[in-house]
Amino acid sequence: MDPRIVSDAHFAGLAKVRQARMMSGEERMLAGPRLFAGVCERMKEGLRDERPEADEEEIHQLLLQRLARLKKLESGRHAIP
């Protein structure tokens, strides 16, 4: 990987940590749901690109299906063999 990309990613990560440390407890509590909502909106945009004919209800259902798959994958990573 390009060392400049690694360096930029490292500094971006440090900036996020610095920003989080400056937040109040209340701001941190609100950040999670806001981030999740933003990710859901980006996922819906991707689904709209994949399925331009889909209405909003179908996009919502596809999003729920995708989130369920992600949850299943994540829970499988932490399962005890």
N, C-alpha and C positions, 0 to 999 in steps of 0.2 A: 504494500500500500504506500502511496505517496506520503513521505514524511511530513509534508506541509498539512495534509489532511489530518493526520494523526495529531499534529501539534494544535491545529485549529480546534479539533474535537476536544482535546484535553483542556484548552483554555475555555471553551464553551461550557464544559462540565464544571470547571472551577467557578465560572461566573454564576452558574445556576446554584451551586452550593452557597456562594457568597450571598446571592439574592435570598435564598431560603433562610439563611441565618439572620437576615435583617427583618424577616417577617415576624409579626406578633403571632401568638398561638392561634388567635382567631383567624388571621389571614391564612395560616397553614391549613387550618381545618376547612376553609372555603376553597383552597387551591385544588384539592383532590377532585371534588365534584366538577369544578370548572374545567380542569384538564380533561376529565372523562367526557364531559359534554363536547368539548372541542374535538376530541378524538372521534367520537360518534359522528359528528358532523362531517369530518373528513372521510370517514368510512362510508357514509351515505353518499357523498360526492363521488367516491370511487364506484359505488354500486350503481349510481345513476349513469356513469360513463359506461359501465358494463351492460346495463339494461335500460337503454334510453326510453323504451316503451312502457316501463313500469310506472305505475302511479305511486303516490306517496305511501299509501297503505302497504303496497307490495315492498317498497323500499324499506319500510319500517320492519316488516316481517323478515326480510332478508338480513337486515342488520341484527335482529334478535337471534336468528339462526347462526350468523357468523360469530356473535358474542358467545353463544352457547358452545360452539366448537372450540373457540379460544379457551373458554373456561375448562372444558374437558381436557384439552391438551395441557393446560397449566396444571390441573389437578393430577394428571398422569405423571408429570415430572417430579412431583413431590410424594408420589406413592411409595410406600415401603414394599420392596420386593418380597 
